[in-house]
Amino acid sequence: MGNDYFSKVTKKAPWVCFSNEFGVSDLSSAGGLGYLAGDWVLLAGKLGIPFVGIGLYYEYKWKQEINKNFLQKEKFFKAPEPEFYNFRKVLINLPPLISNGKKIKINIYSKRVNGNLLLMLHE
C-alpha cells in the first residue's frame, strides 16, 4: 500500500470530508468533532493535500458557559448570514427538498481555508 493511496488524491479527485460542523478560525461554534474536522482542513492545506470539506451552516449558534455554581448553561443566538464569515454563495440550482410537506431550498456557500475548499449547506 504505502503512498499509493495518496498518489490518487489530486486537485481533480480531492480528499472529501463530510461533517456536521467545521471549527475553523471564525466559525467558532463547533464541538469536539467539528474542531477535529476543522483541523483536517487546516492540516491538509499545510501538507498540500487537495481537500474539500462539506458541512452544514446552522441558523442558530450556541455557547456553553459554567456559572458560579459550576452548572453548565447553553446560550443560543441567531447566527449571522454566511457572507459575514466571507462565504460566497455558489450559484447552483438545486431542486427543493421536501420535509414534512414543507419545501426547503438549500443554498451552497463556499470559502477557501488554507487553500482548500469548504462548502456549507444552508437553508
Disulfide bonds with the S-S distance in Angstrom:
none
